[in-house]
């Protein structure tokens, strides 16, 4: 798949404000500082599409981007596992995220971003468990692959999937990416395209 154009549409504080359309939506989520905005910009081929920040947790709204004239939408969700936020702020963000994930009919697939350098974190495992229990289709996107050597990367991914195998059968699909080297870009876009084709054929 080729992304010919990617356009920011709007930011929403809750699901009722989200754009009205009937196209598939692919949402991206992960813990703070997982490299979400950088990955979105790499996919879209536009370094300024999603705002990146050195400060974790800057995405506080549901951000919609129209891809290829509305063929599908890319959605940037706030991160979870919010550090340095009050209980009230955390609850508000959690409700916003849950509202979108559970109620947004256009949501076609959720990409859960995982920093490949880290061992499985409880907050990620619990979040994926919740997705499974809620019947939400999701895939894992390992980020920052350029930060590890080839062997260390392979070992890290294998260890992660081995941990998931304790709870999951079959295992969720996964793609290994790097916003720096553009690794995984074609694979991720082809994956989205294959789902879009399934939708149009059904």
KAKAGI-V909473 format. One record per run of one state. SS is the DSSP state (A for helix, B for strand, O for the rest). FROM is the first residue (numbers start at 1). LEN is the number of residues. Records with the same first field share a line. If there is no record, write none. Layout:
SS = FROM-LEN, FROM-LEN
This chain:
O = 1-5, 13-2, 18-6, 32-4, 45-17, 71-1, 77-3, 81-6, 104-3, 116-6, 135-3, 144-1, 148-2, 165-9, 177-8, 202-1
B = 6-7, 24-8, 62-6, 72-5, 80-1, 107-9, 138-6, 174-3
A = 15-3, 36-9, 68-3, 87-17, 122-13, 145-3, 150-15, 185-17
